[in-house]
Amino acid sequence: MSLPPSLLSLLSLLSIYIVLDIMIRTLREPLDLRISYHDPVWNEGLGWDRTTVHR
């Protein structure tokens, strides 16, 4: 069974997005501590929770 090219590209994009998301979540803890003290506005701009700023 072969998938149409459009569906195949959509699936590959989705898998790339999932892998990136997992990597970002893994790296997020050390990044939060470093960034939150320098620029809380940038944190909020990225959509990270505000609690990281006040830690």
C-alpha positions in Angstrom: 0.0 0.0 0.0 1.5 3.3 -1.1 0.5 6.7 0.4 -0.1 9.8 -1.8 2.9 12.2 -1.7 1.0 15.0 0.1 0.0 12.7 2.9 3.6 11.4 3.1 5.1 14.9 3.4 2.5 15.8 6.0 3.4 12.7 8.1 7.1 13.5 7.8 6.5 17.1 8.8 4.5 15.9 11.8 7.2 13.5 12.9 9.8 16.2 12.6 7.6 18.5 14.7 7.1 15.9 17.4 10.9 15.1 17.6 11.7 18.9 17.9 9.0 19.3 20.6 10.4 16.5 22.7 13.9 17.9 22.3 12.7 21.4 23.3 10.9 20.0 26.4 14.0 18.1 27.4 16.3 21.2 27.0 13.7 23.5 28.5 14.6 23.0 32.2 18.2 24.3 32.0 17.2 26.9 29.4 14.4 28.3 31.7 16.7 28.9 34.6 19.2 30.7 32.4 16.8 32.8 30.3 14.2 33.7 32.9 16.6 35.9 34.9 17.7 37.8 31.8 14.6 38.5 29.9 11.2 37.5 31.2 9.4 39.2 28.3 11.1 36.9 25.9 10.0 33.9 27.9 6.4 35.1 27.7 6.8 35.8 24.0 7.7 32.1 23.4 4.6 31.1 25.3 6.5 29.7 28.3 4.6 29.8 31.6 5.2 32.9 33.7 6.1 30.8 36.8 9.6 30.3 35.4 10.3 34.1 35.8 9.5 34.2 39.5 11.4 31.1 40.5 
